[in-house]
Amino acid sequence: MVEITIRKRPQTEAVITQRKFFKKTARGKVVKVLRERYLRDDVACGIEGHELFPNGHHILPDTNVFLAQVPIRFPVSPGMDLIESSLFNPPMILLQTVLEEVRHRSLPLYNRLKALTKSEDKQIWVLYNEYRSETAIVREENETPNDRNDRGIRTAAAWYNTLRGQKQMPHPTVVLITEDAANRQKAEQSWIVSVSVRRYVETMKDANVLLDLLSAEGSHNIEPTKAAAGRQALYPDITPYLPTPTLIAGVKAGELHQGHFNPNQYNYLEGSVPVPAFDKPILLVGRENMNRAVQGDIVVIEVFPEKDWKAPADEVVDQEAPSERQPTGRIVGIIKRNWRAYVCHIDSTSLTSTLTTSLSTQTVFATPVSRLLPRIRLRTRQAPTLLNQKILVTIDRWDSTSRYPEGHFVRALGQVESKEAEQESLLLEFEVPYRPFGKAILDCLPPEGEQWVVPPKGEFDLQNIWRDRDDLRDVIVCSIDPPGCQDIDDALHAKLLPNGNIEAGVHIADVSHFVLPDNPMDSEAAARGTTVYLVDNRIDMLPSLLGTNLCSLRPFVERLAFSSIWELTADAEIVSVRFTKSVTKSKAAFTYEEAQIRKDDPNLHDELTNSIRLLNSLAIKLKAKRMAAGALNLASPEVKIHLDSAESSDPIDVEQKELREINSLVEEFMLLANISVARKIEESFPQTAVLRRHLPPPKTNFEKLQDILRKTKGFSLDVSSSGALAASLDECVDAREPAFNTLVRIMATRCMLSAEYFSSGSVAKDTFGHYGLASEIYTHFTSPIRRYADVLVHRQLSAAIGSTPLHATLHSKSHVERVLDVVNRRHRMAQMAGRASVEFYVGLALKARGEQARARGEPDVREDAYVIRTFRNGVGVFVSNVCTLGIEGLVTFRRDTQFDAENYMITVSGAKAEVNISVFDKVVVRIEVEKDKNTQRGKVKMTLVEPVDSSAF
């Protein structure tokens, strides 16, 4: 028998092994926490027997390498950009002390750092120095936490260097890299080799490239602007920002207001901040009042007296001129910076030398793709080679003496207007995670891979997959999706029952069977939030093995599903509903067009066709009930891009998507499933049910549209409820212009608030409703392959029917809220990325169409359009020809015009007489494509042809 020796720790070691600290609980109570720390002498150092660098060196970075110059909870770090570079590959020792401090200061940076430790391209060893007996230290009396950590880092570096004399083979020198001059001085006094990041990089082979990844050494190294030449603050009255305690106290007292800064995309000298205390956003006019804020910063505002309130300008560089003044103020502090890496291009006019052989450092301007961001000044040795390329730039600082923020170059993305560079820049611009799935994530997939099949019932079902599952393989199930759909996550069926009622079912891919809670694949899906659809690419939320194979409800293949099955009357009244895990075998996968043709063919009477007809008859009645309840039928035009081939991805034409009756069939049953599931999970988990709501828009959102309709067409828009709005929209009909009603619906859509996911216990029950659908409760259940919220709903529904226990995290309201905050943000960014991708390809397609027209000797592309906005020096138009486009454009006038803001009319001088142009007027526009100075992509340019040729002025 093995002899076990029990040793009692000496009391004298308690000072080293015990950690004592105080913390405040959520209820405000202060408690003392005592933790025992077990020290060991066998924690591996990571360099013993290292073959690659037997006599070289390892670097040991200080915390400030990753956090240097990181202000106000800033998630971007110059040091991290350097270490992530493929050109920076020295072997590195990363201390536990450094990791923990980075985690405490910035969770996004910590996640990036943890990812680096697992990268196969890097040589990083993590030393748990807080548990190694030779390197563990305790905080001394009157020692600050920062000084204690610095001493711990020096202790570890010194210990590594003592190993060199203890081993037979020579060991590499450990070099402490730190930006703290005092720490370097103390290290040198202890005979520790220590240098700054810049000094270390200057000696490397690729120094010219790597130095660009570092932030500027100081503002004195940046060529000053004229305003900064005398080092005079541009923001004298409110610089520096007020201290954080003063800001918090001011917000709490109601004297100051906190919100997110939103710059005006039409005017770089204007921005706004929505705050709860005012119905309209607080207007910020001028650099001084915007005070160095960038898009998304959480700022604190001081509101001016009401006599100083203003209205935004009414030129085309702004938006429409409001008739009422807005609260106006200035930024007095920033709670949290939203700085990150931005997609930019180098402004060629800012270069002092364009010789590609020049290695001199130049101060240049980088122009961000987004109009919401200011130009960024940076110093680089690569400026000539970076011209006409999309690049990634990070902001480092914005001094009070500078009109522009200062930053550093991160990496090049590729040539401007190349599809590869444009696609990556879109993903980066909208913060879409697109990295390949890592090994830990792929290891969560079934080991059988594509050979995985549903096991037969009985003794061969070793994983109990058939437990609590209904066998629906003989049910006539089919899927109906857009052409080319691979991630088929829903299928339907319907059949007549002996009692005359109808059984209808919606069957959704059982993704939660494969994606288990809290494993690496689940964490990655939660971080991605949604699948992102671009014109020629799809960024999946889940590995393709699941999304396009094992979870996809392909025809003639047995698949796991989660089914919602109703018994309905012929009038679409619900008699009962049940939910069950199931196994299905789809009998067909139709496109919308194929299903429509099959339904309309009078010669077909097979079970599958009859099922589609039954579903369609029910869908018509379900939709009628929704509309009668006040659901809105709004309009949002979708554009379809025709590509030359899957290989080239060259766009050859563009048109609006056609909506058929079958589209409505699928939509109605997906809505019915979502509403039914929402009721079930809210009943079972009233505090943490994952739901989706659409709040009623403030009536002030419709004031502009109401005024336009009343003055231009004589229509009244009732916005007292969704039903009243729906009825009013139905009455907005102009017999002479069939497109008028669609235009009004598009404009009404833009007055709405965005729908959002939420936890049922986080808001009052009377705010659960979905305004647009006129439903008291709603969720998303039907697309778990591409939406993480649906995965959570599947887990809750599974627990609600007793199939599987609910994971502990879904019992935590705070956890559900955090996850849904991420999902909401990812959903918004995915939508914007998709629109930007369409806009890019529309530009390419229209450019090709124009070139083809000119080659045939035909005139430029011209289309009918409708005026939807008027400005002091231009009009906004919408091209609505259903056979071609569904896009917007801006027509500007350089010549003086007469602007009647009250009647939404602009008067311009024509060839013979003055011409009046009002909102909703029909015009003819010439469509061209030009390069946008910000995005460097092709942008649609429109000029009026009728009733006046605006190209003449």
ZAMARGU-4260 file (C-alpha; in steps of 0.2 Angstrom, whole numbers, plus 5000, padded with zeros to 4 digits):
<rodrens>
0) 5000/5000/5000 | 5006/5017/4996 | 5012/5027/5011 | 5004/5044/5013 | 5013/5058/5022
5) 5002/5072/5029 | 5012/5088/5032 | 5005/5103/5042 | 5009/5120/5035 | 5019/5130/5047
10) 5011/5145/5054 | 5025/5156/5048 | 5021/5153/5030 | 5003/5160/5032 | 5008/5177/5027
15) 5014/5170/5010 | 5000/5157/5007 | 4985/5167/5013 | 4977/5181/5003 | 4965/5192/5012
20) 4955/5206/5004 | 4938/5215/5007 | 4924/5216/4994 | 4907/5224/4993 | 4892/5213/4989
25) 4877/5218/4978 | 4868/5223/4993 | 4881/5235/4999 | 4888/5224/5013 | 4907/5223/5015
30) 4914/5206/5018 | 4931/5199/5021 | 4938/5186/5010 | 4952/5174/5015 | 4959/5163/5002
35) 4973/5150/5004 | 4986/5149/4991 | 4996/5133/4989 | 5014/5136/4983 | 5023/5123/4973
40) 5041/5121/4967 | 5037/5111/4952 | 5028/5124/4941 | 5037/5122/4925 | 5047/5137/4919
45) 5044/5133/4900 | 5062/5136/4894 | 5071/5120/4900 | 5078/5111/4885 | 5072/5123/4873
50) 5079/5118/4856 | 5075/5133/4845 | 5084/5146/4855 | 5097/5137/4866 | 5108/5152/4868
55) 5096/5166/4862 | 5084/5176/4873 | 5066/5176/4878 | 5055/5191/4881 | 5045/5194/4897
60) 5032/5208/4894 | 5026/5219/4908 | 5007/5223/4909 | 5010/5240/4902 | 5016/5233/4886
65) 4998/5228/4883 | 4989/5242/4892 | 5001/5257/4888 | 4992/5273/4884 | 4975/5264/4886
70) 4963/5277/4892 | 4945/5275/4899 | 4942/5257/4897 | 4949/5256/4880 | 4948/5239/4871
75) 4963/5242/4858 | 4981/5241/4862 | 4997/5246/4852 | 5007/5232/4861 | 4994/5219/4857
80) 4994/5224/4838 | 5013/5222/4839 | 5012/5205/4847 | 4998/5198/4836 | 5009/5203/4820
85) 5015/5188/4811 | 5032/5197/4809 | 5034/5197/4828 | 5039/5180/4834 | 5052/5180/4848
90) 5049/5167/4862 | 5039/5175/4876 | 5035/5171/4894 | 5019/5177/4900 | 5016/5179/4918
95) 5000/5175/4928 | 5002/5192/4936 | 5001/5200/4919 | 4986/5190/4913 | 4976/5194/4928
100) 4980/5213/4928 | 4975/5214/4909 | 4959/5204/4913 | 4955/5216/4927 | 4958/5232/4916
105) 4951/5226/4899 | 4942/5210/4896 | 4942/5212/4877 | 4962/5213/4878 | 4962/5199/4889
110) 4952/5188/4877 | 4964/5193/4863 | 4979/5189/4874 | 4972/5172/4879 | 4969/5168/4861
115) 4987/5172/4857 | 4993/5159/4870 | 4984/5146/4861 | 4990/5151/4844 | 5001/5138/4835
120) 5010/5153/4826 | 5017/5160/4843 | 5029/5154/4855 | 5021/5159/4872 | 5023/5150/4888
125) 5012/5155/4903 | 5020/5154/4920 | 5009/5154/4935 | 5021/5164/4945 | 5009/5167/4959
130) 5009/5148/4963 | 5028/5145/4961 | 5037/5146/4978 | 5052/5155/4971 | 5042/5169/4962
135) 5026/5171/4973 | 5026/5187/4983 | 5014/5196/4995 | 5010/5214/4995 | 5020/5224/5008
140) 5013/5237/5019 | 5009/5254/5011 | 5013/5246/4994 | 5001/5250/4980 | 4994/5235/4969
145) 5003/5242/4954 | 5020/5242/4963 | 5016/5225/4970 | 5013/5218/4953 | 5029/5227/4946
150) 5039/5219/4960 | 5032/5202/4956 | 5036/5204/4938 | 5054/5208/4942 | 5055/5194/4954
155) 5050/5182/4941 | 5062/5189/4928 | 5076/5188/4941 | 5072/5170/4945 | 5073/5165/4927
160) 5090/5172/4925 | 5096/5163/4940 | 5092/5147/4931 | 5106/5150/4919 | 5119/5146/4931
165) 5110/5131/4938 | 5109/5120/4923 | 5122/5111/4913 | 5117/5118/4896 | 5117/5137/4893
170) 5100/5145/4894 | 5093/5160/4885 | 5093/5177/4893 | 5076/5183/4899 | 5073/5201/4894
175) 5060/5212/4903 | 5050/5222/4891 | 5042/5237/4900 | 5036/5255/4896 | 5038/5260/4914
180) 5054/5269/4916 | 5055/5267/4935 | 5052/5249/4933 | 5066/5248/4921 | 5078/5257/4932
185) 5073/5245/4947 | 5076/5230/4936 | 5093/5236/4930 | 5098/5239/4949 | 5094/5220/4951
190) 5104/5215/4936 | 5089/5211/4925 | 5090/5215/4907 | 5076/5228/4903 | 5072/5238/4888
195) 5056/5248/4881 | 5046/5240/4867 | 5051/5253/4855 | 5070/5250/4859 | 5068/5232/4857
200) 5058/5233/4840 | 5071/5245/4833 | 5084/5231/4833 | 5073/5218/4824 | 5074/5213/4806
205) 5057/5220/4801 | 5058/5236/4811 | 5052/5247/4798 | 5035/5238/4797 | 5034/5234/4816
210) 5037/5251/4822 | 5022/5257/4813 | 5012/5246/4825 | 5017/5256/4840 | 5008/5271/4846
215) 5016/5288/4844 | 5030/5291/4857 | 5022/5308/4862 | 5013/5322/4854 | 5030/5332/4852
220) 5034/5319/4839 | 5019/5323/4828 | 5020/5338/4816 | 5007/5350/4824 | 4993/5357/4815
225) 4991/5376/4814 | 4979/5376/4828 | 4991/5366/4839 | 5007/5375/4834 | 5006/5386/4849
230) 5001/5372/4860 | 4985/5381/4863 | 4970/5370/4868 | 4956/5369/4855 | 4944/5366/4869
235) 4949/5379/4882 | 4933/5379/4893 | 4931/5361/4896 | 4948/5353/4895 | 4953/5342/4903
240) 4937/5332/4905 | 4929/5333/4922 | 4935/5320/4935 | 4925/5304/4934 | 4918/5306/4952
245) 4912/5323/4947 | 4904/5316/4931 | 4895/5302/4941 | 4889/5314/4954 | 4882/5326/4941
250) 4873/5312/4932 | 4865/5306/4948 | 4860/5323/4953 | 4852/5326/4936 | 4863/5341/4932
255) 4873/5331/4919 | 4867/5318/4906 | 4875/5302/4900 | 4873/5294/4883 | 4881/5287/4867
260) 4888/5300/4855 | 4881/5299/4838 | 4890/5310/4825 | 4880/5317/4810 | 4886/5308/4794
265) 4881/5323/4784 | 4891/5336/4794 | 4907/5332/4803 | 4904/5348/4814 | 4888/5341/4822
270) 4883/5327/4833 | 4869/5321/4845 | 4867/5311/4861 | 4850/5303/4865 | 4847/5304/4884
275) 4832/5299/4894 | 4828/5316/4901 | 4823/5324/4884 | 4812/5318/4870 | 4824/5323/4857
280) 4843/5320/4857 | 4854/5333/4864 | 4862/5343/4849 | 4881/5346/4849 | 4887/5360/4837
285) 4905/5363/4833 | 4922/5354/4838 | 4922/5362/4855 | 4906/5355/4860 | 4909/5338/4853
290) 4926/5339/4863 | 4935/5324/4855 | 4921/5311/4856 | 4920/5298/4842 | 4906/5287/4837
295) 4899/5276/4851 | 4909/5284/4865 | 4899/5285/4882 | 4899/5303/4886 | 4893/5315/4899
300) 4883/5331/4893 | 4881/5348/4900 | 4864/5355/4893 | 4864/5374/4889 | 4850/5385/4894
305) 4835/5384/4884 | 4838/5401/4876 | 4854/5394/4868 | 4845/5379/4860 | 4847/5377/4841
310) 4841/5367/4826 | 4852/5358/4814 | 4857/5366/4798 | 4846/5362/4783 | 4858/5360/4769
315) 4861/5344/4761 | 4877/5341/4771 | 4865/5339/4786 | 4848/5330/4787 | 4831/5338/4784
320) 4828/5354/4794 | 4818/5351/4809 | 4805/5365/4813 | 4808/5364/4831 | 4824/5368/4841
325) 4833/5354/4850 | 4841/5354/4867 | 4859/5359/4864 | 4875/5356/4875 | 4893/5351/4876
330) 4903/5336/4881 | 4911/5338/4898 | 4918/5320/4900 | 4919/5303/4893 | 4915/5288/4903
335) 4920/5275/4891 | 4930/5276/4874 | 4924/5266/4859 | 4940/5266/4850 | 4945/5251/4840
340) 4954/5247/4824 | 4946/5256/4809 | 4946/5253/4791 | 4954/5268/4782 | 4964/5273/4767
345) 4979/5285/4766 | 4975/5303/4760 | 4987/5305/4745 | 4988/5324/4747 | 4995/5322/4765
350) 5011/5313/4759 | 5027/5323/4758 | 5035/5310/4747 | 5027/5297/4736 | 5044/5287/4732
355) 5041/5269/4736 | 5060/5268/4740 | 5059/5281/4753 | 5060/5274/4771 | 5058/5291/4779
360) 5045/5293/4792 | 5030/5303/4787 | 5015/5311/4796 | 5000/5307/4785 | 4981/5307/4787
365) 4971/5291/4786 | 4953/5294/4781 | 4941/5281/4788 | 4928/5272/4778 | 4914/5278/4789
370) 4909/5296/4788 | 4905/5296/4806 | 4924/5296/4811 | 4937/5310/4810 | 4953/5308/4800
375) 4967/5300/4810 | 4985/5307/4810 | 4999/5294/4810 | 5017/5292/4807 | 5023/5278/4796
380) 5038/5273/4785 | 5027/5264/4773 | 5016/5278/4767 | 5020/5277/4748 | 5017/5258/4747
385) 5001/5260/4757 | 4993/5272/4744 | 4977/5265/4736 | 4976/5251/4749 | 4963/5248/4762
390) 4972/5248/4779 | 4968/5245/4797 | 4972/5260/4809 | 4970/5261/4828 | 4967/5278/4838
395) 4980/5280/4852 | 4976/5297/4859 | 4967/5313/4855 | 4975/5328/4863 | 4966/5344/4868
400) 4978/5354/4856 | 4974/5344/4841 | 4960/5344/4828 | 4962/5326/4824 | 4966/5310/4834
405) 4983/5302/4833 | 4985/5283/4829 | 4996/5270/4822 | 4995/5258/4807 | 4990/5240/4810
410) 4990/5231/4794 | 4986/5232/4775 | 4970/5223/4769 | 4973/5224/4750 | 4970/5235/4735
415) 4956/5247/4735 | 4940/5241/4726 | 4947/5223/4725 | 4933/5211/4731 | 4944/5202/4743
420) 4949/5218/4752 | 4932/5226/4751 | 4924/5210/4759 | 4937/5210/4773 | 4935/5229/4776
425) 4916/5227/4777 | 4918/5213/4790 | 4930/5224/4800 | 4920/5240/4798 | 4905/5231/4806
430) 4915/5221/4819 | 4909/5204/4812 | 4920/5190/4819 | 4926/5180/4804 | 4941/5170/4810
435) 4941/5152/4806 | 4934/5140/4819 | 4948/5134/4830 | 4952/5116/4835 | 4944/5117/4852
440) 4928/5122/4843 | 4929/5109/4829 | 4932/5096/4843 | 4915/5098/4849 | 4908/5091/4833
445) 4902/5073/4831 | 4918/5063/4828 | 4909/5054/4814 | 4909/5070/4804 | 4899/5070/4788
450) 4896/5051/4791 | 4885/5055/4806 | 4867/5048/4805 | 4852/5046/4816 | 4854/5029/4825
455) 4841/5016/4823 | 4828/5014/4837 | 4832/5002/4850 | 4847/4994/4857 | 4859/5003/4844
460) 4853/5020/4851 | 4868/5021/4863 | 4866/5040/4866 | 4847/5039/4869 | 4844/5050/4855
465) 4826/5043/4852 | 4822/5046/4871 | 4806/5058/4871 | 4807/5060/4852 | 4792/5057/4841
470) 4795/5048/4825 | 4789/5059/4811 | 4799/5051/4797 | 4783/5046/4788 | 4775/5063/4789
475) 4774/5073/4772 | 4786/5087/4777 | 4794/5099/4765 | 4805/5114/4766 | 4803/5131/4756
480) 4818/5142/4755 | 4827/5155/4744 | 4837/5148/4729 | 4853/5141/4734 | 4849/5139/4752
485) 4860/5126/4761 | 4856/5130/4779 | 4839/5123/4779 | 4833/5126/4797 | 4814/5124/4795
490) 4801/5113/4786 | 4782/5112/4787 | 4768/5100/4785 | 4749/5100/4785 | 4735/5086/4784
495) 4717/5084/4786 | 4711/5076/4802 | 4696/5064/4804 | 4686/5077/4814 | 4688/5089/4799
500) 4701/5100/4808 | 4719/5102/4801 | 4735/5097/4808 | 4749/5109/4804 | 4767/5107/4810
505) 4783/5118/4809 | 4799/5107/4811 | 4815/5116/4816 | 4833/5109/4816 | 4837/5103/4833
510) 4854/5113/4834 | 4854/5112/4853 | 4857/5093/4852 | 4874/5097/4845 | 4878/5113/4853
515) 4879/5110/4871 | 4879/5124/4885 | 4896/5131/4890 | 4907/5121/4878 | 4919/5130/4866
520) 4907/5129/4851 | 4893/5137/4862 | 4904/5151/4868 | 4910/5155/4850 | 4892/5155/4844
525) 4887/5166/4858 | 4901/5178/4853 | 4896/5178/4835 | 4877/5180/4839 | 4871/5177/4821
530) 4876/5171/4804 | 4881/5186/4792 | 4875/5186/4774 | 4885/5195/4761 | 4881/5195/4743
535) 4894/5182/4739 | 4899/5175/4756 | 4892/5169/4772 | 4900/5171/4789 | 4893/5156/4798
540) 4888/5157/4817 | 4892/5138/4818 | 4904/5126/4809 | 4898/5122/4791 | 4897/5103/4796
545) 4882/5108/4807 | 4874/5122/4797 | 4874/5115/4780 | 4874/5096/4784 | 4870/5088/4801
550) 4857/5101/4806 | 4851/5106/4789 | 4834/5098/4785 | 4839/5091/4768 | 4827/5081/4758
555) 4827/5062/4760 | 4838/5062/4775 | 4834/5058/4793 | 4837/5073/4804 | 4834/5078/4822
560) 4821/5092/4824 | 4811/5102/4837 | 4793/5102/4831 | 4778/5113/4835 | 4762/5105/4830
565) 4744/5113/4830 | 4727/5107/4828 | 4717/5121/4819 | 4700/5123/4813 | 4697/5127/4794
570) 4696/5146/4800 | 4713/5145/4807 | 4708/5145/4825 | 4720/5135/4836 | 4712/5121/4845
575) 4728/5114/4853 | 4747/5115/4852 | 4761/5103/4857 | 4779/5104/4856 | 4791/5089/4854
580) 4808/5083/4850 | 4807/5073/4834 | 4815/5064/4819 | 4809/5070/4802 | 4813/5065/4784
585) 4809/5079/4772 | 4801/5074/4756 | 4806/5089/4746 | 4816/5105/4746 | 4807/5119/4736
590) 4812/5136/4731 | 4798/5149/4733 | 4796/5149/4715 | 4795/5130/4714 | 4782/5129/4728
595) 4771/5143/4720 | 4771/5134/4703 | 4767/5117/4712 | 4752/5125/4722 | 4745/5134/4707
600) 4746/5119/4695 | 4728/5112/4694 | 4734/5095/4688 | 4743/5091/4704 | 4734/5083/4718
605) 4747/5072/4727 | 4749/5073/4746 | 4764/5085/4745 | 4754/5098/4734 | 4739/5096/4745
610) 4749/5099/4760 | 4756/5116/4753 | 4738/5121/4748 | 4732/5117/4765 | 4746/5127/4773
615) 4743/5142/4761 | 4724/5142/4765 | 4728/5143/4783 | 4742/5156/4781 | 4729/5168/4772
620) 4717/5167/4786 | 4731/5169/4799 | 4738/5184/4791 | 4720/5192/4790 | 4718/5189/4809
625) 4735/5198/4812 | 4730/5212/4801 | 4713/5214/4809 | 4723/5214/4826 | 4733/5229/4820
630) 4749/5221/4812 | 4758/5233/4801 | 4762/5229/4783 | 4777/5240/4780 | 4789/5240/4765
635) 4808/5238/4765 | 4814/5235/4747 | 4826/5220/4745 | 4839/5220/4731 | 4844/5204/4722
640) 4861/5204/4714 | 4864/5193/4699 | 4882/5186/4699 | 4892/5180/4683 | 4897/5164/4692
645) 4901/5157/4709 | 4919/5157/4705 | 4921/5175/4698 | 4907/5183/4709 | 4906/5197/4696
650) 4889/5206/4697 | 4881/5207/4680 | 4864/5214/4685 | 4853/5220/4699 | 4834/5219/4703
655) 4822/5220/4717 | 4817/5203/4724 | 4800/5197/4719 | 4788/5192/4734 | 4776/5178/4730
660) 4761/5171/4740 | 4772/5157/4746 | 4783/5169/4754 | 4769/5174/4765 | 4764/5156/4769
665) 4781/5152/4776 | 4781/5169/4786 | 4764/5166/4794 | 4769/5149/4801 | 4786/5155/4807
670) 4777/5169/4816 | 4764/5157/4823 | 4778/5145/4829 | 4787/5160/4837 | 4772/5166/4846
675) 4767/5149/4853 | 4784/5145/4859 | 4786/5162/4867 | 4770/5159/4877 | 4776/5142/4883
680) 4794/5147/4889 | 4787/5163/4897 | 4775/5152/4907 | 4788/5140/4912 | 4802/5153/4915
685) 4794/5170/4919 | 4811/5178/4925 | 4823/5172/4911 | 4813/5168/4896 | 4822/5174/4880
690) 4809/5185/4871 | 4809/5198/4857 | 4800/5214/4858 | 4796/5229/4847 | 4792/5244/4857
695) 4779/5257/4850 | 4789/5271/4842 | 4787/5289/4850 | 4774/5299/4842 | 4787/5312/4839
700) 4795/5300/4826 | 4781/5302/4815 | 4779/5321/4816 | 4789/5325/4800 | 4780/5311/4790
705) 4763/5317/4796 | 4767/5335/4791 | 4773/5330/4774 | 4758/5320/4770 | 4746/5333/4776
710) 4754/5347/4766 | 4758/5338/4750 | 4744/5326/4748 | 4731/5330/4761 | 4732/5313/4770
715) 4731/5311/4789 | 4741/5298/4798 | 4734/5292/4814 | 4748/5285/4825 | 4738/5282/4841
720) 4741/5263/4839 | 4748/5250/4827 | 4730/5246/4821 | 4726/5265/4818 | 4743/5267/4809
725) 4739/5252/4798 | 4722/5258/4793 | 4730/5275/4789 | 4743/5268/4778 | 4730/5258/4769
730) 4721/5275/4765 | 4737/5283/4758 | 4733/5279/4740 | 4736/5290/4724 | 4727/5283/4709
735) 4739/5292/4698 | 4755/5285/4706 | 4754/5266/4711 | 4771/5267/4719 | 4765/5281/4731
740) 4758/5269/4745 | 4774/5259/4745 | 4784/5275/4747 | 4774/5280/4762 | 4776/5263/4770
745) 4795/5264/4767 | 4795/5281/4775 | 4784/5275/4790 | 4796/5260/4792 | 4810/5272/4796
750) 4800/5280/4810 | 4800/5264/4819 | 4811/5258/4833 | 4822/5242/4831 | 4816/5226/4838
755) 4827/5218/4852 | 4829/5203/4862 | 4827/5204/4881 | 4825/5193/4896 | 4807/5192/4903
760) 4812/5196/4920 | 4821/5212/4915 | 4806/5223/4910 | 4788/5226/4914 | 4776/5213/4907
765) 4766/5226/4898 | 4781/5230/4887 | 4783/5213/4881 | 4773/5216/4865 | 4778/5217/4847
770) 4771/5233/4839 | 4774/5228/4821 | 4766/5211/4823 | 4752/5216/4835 | 4757/5202/4846
775) 4757/5202/4865 | 4772/5191/4866 | 4785/5185/4853 | 4802/5176/4852 | 4813/5168/4839
780) 4813/5149/4838 | 4814/5145/4820 | 4832/5149/4815 | 4844/5141/4827 | 4857/5137/4814
785) 4860/5156/4811 | 4854/5165/4827 | 4860/5161/4844 | 4845/5168/4853 | 4835/5154/4845
790) 4847/5141/4852 | 4844/5148/4869 | 4825/5147/4866 | 4827/5129/4861 | 4835/5125/4877
795) 4822/5133/4887 | 4808/5125/4877 | 4816/5108/4879 | 4816/5111/4898 | 4798/5117/4898
800) 4792/5101/4890 | 4803/5090/4902 | 4815/5084/4889 | 4831/5090/4896 | 4835/5100/4912
805) 4839/5119/4910 | 4857/5123/4911 | 4861/5134/4926 | 4866/5149/4916 | 4848/5151/4909
810) 4842/5152/4927 | 4852/5168/4929 | 4844/5184/4924 | 4860/5194/4924 | 4868/5180/4913
815) 4854/5180/4900 | 4854/5199/4899 | 4873/5200/4896 | 4872/5187/4882 | 4857/5196/4874
820) 4866/5212/4874 | 4879/5204/4863 | 4867/5196/4852 | 4857/5212/4849 | 4873/5221/4845
825) 4879/5207/4833 | 4862/5207/4825 | 4862/5226/4821 | 4880/5225/4814 | 4876/5210/4803
830) 4862/5220/4796 | 4873/5234/4792 | 4886/5223/4785 | 4873/5215/4773 | 4867/5232/4767
835) 4884/5238/4764 | 4889/5223/4754 | 4873/5225/4743 | 4877/5243/4741 | 4895/5238/4735
840) 4889/5226/4722 | 4875/5237/4716 | 4888/5250/4712 | 4898/5237/4702 | 4882/5230/4693
845) 4877/5248/4689 | 4894/5252/4683 | 4894/5237/4671 | 4877/5241/4665 | 4882/5259/4661
850) 4898/5253/4652 | 4887/5240/4642 | 4875/5254/4637 | 4888/5265/4631 | 4896/5251/4621
855) 4880/5249/4612 | 4879/5268/4609 | 4864/5270/4620 | 4862/5285/4633 | 4867/5283/4651
860) 4856/5273/4663 | 4840/5283/4667 | 4826/5278/4678 | 4810/5285/4686 | 4811/5291/4704
865) 4802/5299/4718 | 4807/5313/4729 | 4807/5308/4747 | 4817/5322/4755 | 4821/5340/4751
870) 4835/5350/4757 | 4841/5368/4755 | 4853/5363/4741 | 4846/5346/4735 | 4834/5332/4735
875) 4834/5314/4741 | 4826/5302/4728 | 4820/5284/4728 | 4821/5273/4712 | 4807/5262/4713
880) 4805/5253/4696 | 4801/5235/4702 | 4810/5228/4686 | 4826/5236/4690 | 4830/5244/4707
885) 4825/5249/4724 | 4839/5261/4729 | 4840/5279/4736 | 4851/5293/4730 | 4855/5311/4733
890) 4855/5325/4720 | 4864/5341/4725 | 4863/5358/4717 | 4877/5370/4716 | 4867/5385/4710
895) 4857/5395/4722 | 4839/5388/4725 | 4824/5394/4735 | 4820/5382/4749 | 4803/5382/4757
900) 4806/5371/4772 | 4788/5373/4779 | 4781/5365/4763 | 4795/5353/4759 | 4798/5362/4742
905) 4813/5368/4733 | 4813/5380/4718 | 4826/5379/4705 | 4829/5389/4689 | 4825/5379/4673
910) 4829/5382/4655 | 4813/5392/4652 | 4806/5395/4670 | 4807/5391/4688 | 4803/5373/4693
915) 4796/5368/4709 | 4800/5351/4716 | 4791/5344/4732 | 4792/5328/4742 | 4783/5313/4732
920) 4785/5322/4715 | 4790/5310/4701 | 4806/5314/4692 | 4819/5306/4680 | 4837/5303/4686
925) 4853/5299/4677 | 4862/5285/4687 | 4881/5284/4687 | 4894/5276/4698 | 4908/5286/4705
930) 4922/5282/4718 | 4917/5288/4736 | 4931/5298/4744 | 4928/5289/4761 | 4925/5271/4757
935) 4935/5271/4740 | 4921/5260/4733 | 4910/5264/4719 | 4895/5274/4724 | 4879/5277/4715
940) 4878/5295/4709 | 4862/5303/4703 | 4858/5319/4693 | 4841/5325/4689 | 4836/5324/4670
945) 4818/5329/4672 | 4809/5341/4676 | 4826/5350/4676 | 4844/5345/4671 | 4854/5347/4687
950) 4870/5343/4678 | 4870/5361/4671 | 4872/5367/4688
</rodrens>
